Amino acid sequence: MSATRFAPARLLTTFALVLGLALSLFAFSAVGPTTRGASAMISAEKGNAAVDWARSRKGSPYQYGATGPRRFDCSGLTRWVYARVGKSLPHSSSAQAGRVERIKRSNARRGDLVFFYGGGGVYHVAIFAGHGYIWHAPYSGTRVRRDHIWTKNVFFGRVR
């Protein structure tokens, strides 16, 4: 009988622990990614390889929702490229923004992701090629190409 009296107490304790864990995970996702050590992020070597993979898709037609290897949308290209260097990314520019460590523009290196944003949030993602250039799948009717970053409404992120 004493075991059944204490079962609700154990159940409440377990529930409290699970609830606390869930709330802490929610708080983390609401705040966004925190600063992590550089070892968790991709190396410069993998960044350079990512740029090479992006360049290899030059001329591939844009197609909304496409993830390659012959047709791409913007996040489909970045997802495909990063899969080649061993990193998994979701298929949307805003979801990818949540999977990177934000970095200062001055610290950006080849292979980092460049996120374009406006009033509605992140609307485009590209791969930084260095010296103000990106590789991307721009929009319907275009092909994967190298372009100069055309706006200041961007932020940079390094894939973790």
matplotlib code that plots the C-alpha trace (Angstrom):
import matplotlib.pyplot as plt

x = [0.0, 2.8, 4.2, 0.9, 0.9, 4.3, 3.6, 1.8, 4.7, 7.1, 4.9, 4.7, 8.5, 9.0, 6.4, 8.2, 11.5, 10.1, 8.3, 11.4, 13.4, 10.8, 10.6, 14.4, 14.4, 11.6, 13.5, 16.6, 14.7, 13.0, 16.3, 18.1, 21.5, 24.1, 27.8, 29.5, 33.2, 34.7, 35.3, 31.5, 31.5, 32.8, 36.4, 37.8, 38.7, 35.1, 34.0, 36.3, 34.9, 31.4, 32.2, 33.7, 30.6, 28.4, 30.5, 30.1, 26.3, 26.8, 24.2, 21.7, 18.2, 16.2, 13.1, 11.0, 11.4, 14.2, 17.1, 19.3, 21.4, 20.3, 17.7, 17.7, 15.9, 18.1, 17.9, 17.9, 21.3, 22.8, 21.3, 22.7, 26.2, 26.5, 25.4, 28.5, 30.7, 28.9, 26.5, 22.7, 20.6, 16.8, 15.1, 14.1, 16.2, 14.7, 15.1, 18.8, 19.2, 18.4, 21.1, 24.1, 26.3, 25.9, 29.1, 30.2, 30.5, 34.2, 34.8, 33.0, 35.0, 34.3, 31.6, 29.7, 26.0, 24.6, 21.0, 18.9, 16.1, 13.3, 10.1, 8.9, 12.1, 14.7, 13.8, 16.9, 20.1, 23.4, 27.0, 29.7, 32.3, 34.6, 35.2, 31.5, 30.4, 28.0, 26.9, 23.1, 20.0, 18.3, 14.7, 12.5, 13.8, 17.5, 20.3, 22.8, 25.3, 27.9, 26.7, 27.8, 25.9, 23.4, 22.1, 23.2, 20.1, 22.1, 23.6, 26.3, 26.2, 28.7, 27.3, 27.6]
y = [0.0, 2.4, 2.0, 3.1, 6.2, 7.3, 6.5, 9.8, 11.7, 10.0, 10.7, 14.4, 14.6, 12.9, 15.3, 18.3, 17.2, 16.6, 19.9, 21.7, 20.2, 21.1, 24.7, 25.0, 23.7, 26.1, 29.0, 28.1, 28.0, 31.3, 33.0, 31.4, 29.8, 30.7, 31.2, 27.9, 26.9, 27.2, 23.4, 22.9, 24.9, 23.8, 24.3, 26.7, 23.6, 22.4, 26.0, 26.1, 22.7, 24.0, 26.9, 24.4, 22.3, 25.4, 26.4, 22.9, 23.6, 26.8, 27.0, 24.7, 26.0, 27.5, 25.5, 26.2, 23.4, 21.7, 20.2, 19.1, 17.7, 19.4, 22.0, 24.1, 26.7, 28.8, 26.7, 23.5, 24.6, 25.3, 22.0, 20.0, 21.6, 21.1, 17.5, 17.0, 18.2, 16.1, 18.6, 18.3, 21.4, 21.8, 22.9, 26.6, 29.7, 30.7, 27.2, 27.2, 30.5, 28.7, 26.1, 28.5, 30.4, 34.1, 35.8, 39.3, 40.2, 41.1, 37.5, 35.8, 33.3, 31.3, 28.8, 30.7, 31.2, 34.6, 35.3, 38.1, 39.5, 42.1, 43.0, 39.4, 37.8, 35.8, 35.4, 34.1, 32.2, 31.9, 30.6, 33.3, 33.1, 35.8, 39.5, 40.4, 37.6, 34.7, 31.5, 31.1, 30.1, 33.5, 33.1, 31.6, 32.0, 32.1, 29.7, 29.1, 31.8, 33.9, 37.4, 40.4, 40.9, 43.6, 44.8, 45.6, 43.6, 40.4, 38.5, 35.8, 32.4, 29.6, 26.1, 24.1]
z = [0.0, 0.8, -2.8, -4.3, -2.0, -3.3, -7.0, -7.6, -6.0, -8.3, -11.2, -10.3, -9.9, -13.3, -14.9, -13.4, -14.7, -18.2, -18.1, -17.0, -19.8, -22.4, -21.1, -21.3, -24.9, -25.8, -24.2, -26.3, -29.5, -28.8, -28.1, -31.0, -31.3, -28.8, -29.3, -29.6, -30.0, -33.4, -33.4, -33.8, -37.1, -40.5, -41.3, -43.9, -46.0, -46.0, -46.8, -49.8, -50.9, -50.6, -52.9, -55.4, -55.3, -55.8, -58.8, -60.2, -60.5, -62.5, -65.2, -63.5, -63.9, -61.0, -60.1, -57.1, -54.5, -56.4, -54.5, -57.3, -58.7, -62.0, -60.8, -57.7, -55.7, -53.4, -50.3, -52.4, -53.7, -50.3, -48.9, -51.8, -51.6, -47.8, -48.1, -50.3, -47.4, -44.8, -43.3, -43.3, -43.8, -43.9, -47.1, -46.5, -46.2, -42.8, -41.4, -42.5, -40.8, -37.5, -38.2, -38.4, -36.1, -37.0, -37.7, -38.5, -42.2, -41.5, -40.3, -43.2, -45.3, -48.4, -47.9, -45.3, -45.9, -46.7, -45.7, -47.4, -45.3, -45.6, -43.7, -44.0, -42.6, -44.5, -48.1, -49.8, -49.0, -50.9, -50.5, -49.9, -52.6, -51.1, -52.0, -51.9, -54.3, -53.8, -55.6, -55.7, -57.5, -57.8, -59.0, -61.7, -65.2, -64.1, -63.5, -60.7, -61.0, -59.2, -58.4, -56.3, -53.1, -54.1, -50.7, -47.2, -45.8, -45.3, -42.4, -42.5, -40.9, -40.6, -40.7, -37.5]

ax = plt.figure().add_subplot(projection="3d")
ax.plot(x, y, z, "-o")
ax.set_aspect("equal")
plt.show()
